[in-house]
Amino acid sequence: MAMANHQTLAFVFGILGNIVSFLVYFAPVPTFYRIYKRKSAEGFHSLPYIVALFSAMLWLCYALLKKDAFFLTTINSFGCVIESIYIFLYFFYAPLPAKKQTLQVVLSLNIGLFSVIVVLIQTLLKGKDRIHVFGGICASFSVAVFAAPLSIVAKVVRTKSVEFMPFPLSFFLTLSAIMWFSYGFLKADLCVSIPNVVGFTLGLVQMVLYGFYRNAGKGNKEKLPEHVIDMVMLSTLSTSDFHQISHQQNEIKKSDEEDGKDDDEETGKPEKSMETSGELQPNGSTV
């Protein structure tokens, strides 16, 4: 009976983890819709999506090696597809130098390094050793990605501004970490559960900081630096991905506002003083 309850709970948390992670994977859709409207990806970076794809590829291989990890297989199969679509859209609308850079990173990371890992593990190891080593690589990569937002956390404390650390995203990413930790714990899979302990802890820290500083930095116009390594490891799709997405959406919104100002100027409406506006431009400068 206890074993049956164990399996039932693992099934429930596997479904919940998939649902939350599906929603998180769709977070960049508004960003790419705006890129499509602008017909340009200039000012954006492909690295978060390339890293997300690499993470999903690693976890998918791990799930296939285990053979009894259906929920890991489904979410990371979807992750491989959706991240590939994002990368293709970025590549299609990116300027030529960015296209070259994106192609170089994809060839070296998603094809080169990934192939080396798979070939070495398949050649040098057998049986459960393959699963353990591949799981260790996935867990280590996930912890490394989880650590990426620490610079944002430090910046929030220094600037007393949570502009690029939105509470809803931190909440859902923390929720995702809880779901996947529970799933890994119930399945006795340390490679899944341990990284999500880190994810839950950092997510909780971010939410506490948000509550503490949400009103403290309203008058602070200092711009936080762009976060490059954003996304994903299996369950959490790293919180840094979403700082990048939030940053990109803010840049586009502000770019649209500047376009509206240009239209007003052409129709003879007075323009707001550039010295007092304090608005952030898409290139990150303050005017």
C-alpha positions in Angstrom: 0.0 0.0 0.0 2.8 2.4 0.9 4.6 1.7 -2.4 1.3 2.3 -4.3 0.9 5.7 -2.6 4.5 6.5 -3.4 4.0 5.8 -7.0 0.7 7.7 -7.1 2.3 10.8 -5.6 5.3 10.6 -8.0 2.8 10.4 -10.9 0.9 13.5 -9.6 4.0 15.5 -9.1 5.3 14.4 -12.5 2.1 15.8 -14.1 2.2 19.0 -12.1 5.9 19.5 -12.9 5.2 19.1 -16.6 2.3 21.6 -16.5 4.3 24.3 -14.7 7.4 23.7 -16.9 5.2 23.8 -20.1 4.0 27.2 -19.0 7.5 28.4 -18.2 8.7 27.3 -21.7 6.1 29.5 -23.3 7.3 32.6 -21.4 9.4 33.9 -24.4 6.5 33.8 -26.8 5.5 37.5 -26.4 9.2 38.4 -26.9 9.4 36.6 -30.2 6.0 37.9 -31.3 7.4 41.4 -30.8 10.5 40.4 -32.7 8.3 39.2 -35.5 6.4 42.5 -35.6 9.7 44.4 -35.7 11.2 42.0 -38.2 14.5 42.3 -36.3 16.2 40.5 -33.4 18.9 43.2 -33.2 19.8 44.0 -29.6 18.8 40.5 -28.4 20.9 37.4 -27.6 20.5 33.8 -28.6 22.7 32.3 -25.9 19.8 31.8 -23.3 17.9 29.7 -25.8 21.0 27.8 -26.9 21.8 27.0 -23.3 18.2 25.9 -22.7 18.3 23.6 -25.7 21.6 22.1 -24.5 20.1 21.5 -21.0 17.0 19.9 -22.5 19.1 17.6 -24.7 21.2 16.4 -21.7 18.1 15.7 -19.6 16.4 13.9 -22.4 19.4 11.6 -22.9 19.4 10.9 -19.1 15.7 10.1 -19.2 16.1 7.8 -22.1 18.9 6.0 -20.4 16.8 5.5 -17.3 13.9 4.1 -19.4 11.4 4.6 -16.6 11.4 8.4 -16.6 8.3 9.2 -18.7 7.7 12.7 -17.3 11.3 13.7 -17.8 11.1 12.5 -21.3 8.0 14.4 -22.2 9.0 17.8 -20.8 12.5 17.7 -22.2 11.3 16.5 -25.6 9.0 19.5 -25.7 11.9 21.7 -24.5 14.1 20.5 -27.3 11.4 21.3 -29.9 10.3 24.7 -28.5 13.9 26.0 -27.9 14.9 24.9 -31.4 12.0 27.0 -32.7 13.1 30.0 -30.7 16.6 29.7 -32.0 15.4 29.3 -35.6 13.2 32.5 -35.3 16.1 34.4 -33.7 18.5 33.2 -36.5 15.9 34.3 -39.2 15.6 37.8 -37.9 19.1 38.4 -36.5 21.7 40.6 -38.3 24.5 38.7 -40.1 27.1 39.0 -37.3 24.6 37.6 -34.8 23.8 34.8 -37.1 27.4 33.8 -37.4 27.9 33.9 -33.7 24.7 31.9 -33.1 25.8 29.3 -35.6 29.3 29.0 -34.0 27.8 28.5 -30.5 25.3 25.9 -31.7 27.9 23.9 -33.6 30.4 24.0 -30.7 27.9 23.4 -27.8 24.8 21.7 -29.0 26.5 19.5 -31.6 30.2 19.4 -30.7 30.3 19.2 -26.9 27.0 17.2 -26.7 28.4 14.6 -29.1 31.6 14.3 -27.2 29.7 13.7 -24.0 27.5 11.1 -25.5 30.3 9.2 -27.3 32.6 9.1 -24.3 29.8 7.8 -22.0 28.6 5.2 -24.5 32.1 4.1 -25.2 33.8 4.1 -21.8 30.9 3.1 -19.5 28.3 0.4 -19.3 24.9 -0.2 -17.6 24.1 1.9 -14.6 27.4 3.7 -14.7 26.2 5.5 -17.8 23.0 6.6 -16.0 25.0 7.8 -12.9 27.6 9.7 -14.9 25.0 11.3 -17.2 22.8 12.2 -14.3 25.8 13.8 -12.5 26.5 15.9 -15.6 22.9 17.0 -15.8 22.7 17.9 -12.1 26.0 19.8 -12.2 24.9 21.8 -15.2 21.6 22.5 -13.5 23.3 23.8 -10.3 25.6 26.0 -12.4 22.6 27.5 -14.2 20.8 28.0 -10.9 23.8 30.0 -9.7 23.5 32.4 -12.6 20.9 34.7 -11.0 23.2 35.4 -8.0 24.6 38.4 -9.7 21.1 39.8 -10.2 20.3 39.1 -6.5 23.4 41.0 -5.5 22.5 43.9 -7.8 19.0 44.0 -6.3 20.5 44.4 -2.8 22.9 47.1 -4.1 20.4 49.1 -6.1 17.3 48.4 -4.0 15.4 47.8 -7.2 13.5 44.7 -8.3 12.9 46.0 -11.9 14.4 42.9 -13.5 13.3 40.4 -10.9 9.5 40.1 -11.3 7.7 38.3 -8.5 5.3 36.1 -10.7 8.2 34.6 -12.6 10.2 33.9 -9.4 7.1 32.4 -7.9 6.4 30.0 -10.7 10.0 29.0 -11.0 10.1 28.2 -7.3 6.9 26.3 -7.7 8.4 24.3 -10.5 11.4 23.5 -8.4 9.2 22.2 -5.6 7.3 20.0 -8.0 10.4 18.5 -9.5 12.1 18.1 -6.2 9.1 16.1 -4.9 9.1 14.0 -8.1 12.8 13.3 -7.8 12.5 12.5 -4.0 9.6 10.1 -4.5 11.4 8.4 -7.4 14.7 8.3 -5.3 16.4 10.2 -8.1 19.1 12.4 -6.5 20.0 13.9 -9.9 16.6 15.5 -10.1 15.9 16.3 -6.5 19.3 17.8 -5.4 19.5 20.6 -8.1 15.9 21.6 -7.3 16.8 22.1 -3.6 19.2 24.8 -4.9 16.5 26.2 -7.2 13.9 26.3 -4.4 16.3 28.0 -2.0 17.3 30.7 -4.6 13.7 31.2 -5.7 12.7 31.7 -2.1 15.5 34.2 -1.6 14.4 36.2 -4.6 10.7 36.3 -3.5 11.8 37.6 0.0 14.0 40.2 -1.6 11.1 41.2 -3.9 8.9 41.7 -0.9 11.6 43.7 0.9 12.6 46.0 -2.0 9.5 46.3 -4.1 8.8 49.8 -2.9 12.3 50.8 -1.9 13.8 51.5 -5.4 10.9 53.2 -7.3 12.9 56.3 -7.7 16.1 54.5 -8.7 16.7 54.7 -12.4 20.0 52.8 -12.5 19.7 50.0 -15.1 20.6 46.5 -14.1 23.0 44.7 -16.4 21.7 42.3 -18.9 21.7 38.7 -17.8 23.0 36.5 -20.5 22.8 32.9 -19.2 19.1 32.5 -18.5 17.5 29.3 -19.1 16.9 26.1 -18.2 17.6 23.1 -16.6 14.9 20.5 -16.5 12.5 21.6 -13.9 13.3 25.2 -13.3 14.3 26.5 -16.6 16.6 28.6 -14.6 15.4 31.9 -13.1 18.1 33.7 -15.1 16.3 32.9 -18.4 13.4 34.9 -17.2 15.4 37.8 -16.1 16.7 37.9 -19.7 13.1 37.5 -21.1 11.8 40.3 -18.8 14.7 42.5 -19.8 14.1 41.9 -23.5 10.4 42.7 -23.2 11.2 45.9 -21.3 13.6 46.9 -24.1 11.0 46.3 -26.8 8.3 48.2 -24.8 10.6 51.1 -24.4 11.6 51.0 -28.0 7.9 51.1 -29.0 7.5 54.2 -26.7 10.4 55.9 -28.4 8.8 55.1 -31.8 5.6 56.8 -30.5 7.5 59.8 -29.5 9.0 60.1 -33.0 5.5 59.9 -34.4 4.3 62.7 -32.1 7.2 64.9 -33.2 6.4 64.4 -36.9 2.8 65.5 -36.2 3.9 68.6 -34.5 3.4 67.6 -30.9 5.9 68.8 -28.3 8.6 66.3 -27.4 9.4 65.5 -23.8 12.7 66.9 -22.6 15.4 64.4 -23.1 17.3 65.6 -20.1 14.5 64.9 -17.7 12.8 61.8 -19.2 15.2 59.3 -17.7 13.9 56.6 -20.1 16.0 53.6 -21.0 16.7 53.0 -24.6 16.9 49.6 -26.3 20.6 49.8 -26.4 20.7 50.3 -22.6 21.6 54.0 -22.5 19.7 56.5 -20.4 18.5 59.8 -21.9 
